[in-house]
Amino acid sequence: MDAALYVPDYAPQIEGPCRAIGLGSPEGARVLVVATPARGGTTVNLMAPVLVNEATGQSVQAILDGQNWPLRAELRAA
């Protein structure tokens, strides 16, 4: 899911992983989060976003150790 649409307050430090996909700054990355639907509601993985360089198609799943983002954050209605 597009983090900008579904988790607008999400602001991880992703400079290093962005360089790995050919981006000079995080602003050029499309940030996606993996959603997991369940009976009790849908959660999103904020610890490991998928970063996409839309110009080249390169992508990487970043593991954000030490940033205190949850693995299962409840997805709330906008």
Order of alpha helices (4+ residues) and beta strands (2+ residues): alpha-alpha-beta-beta-beta-beta
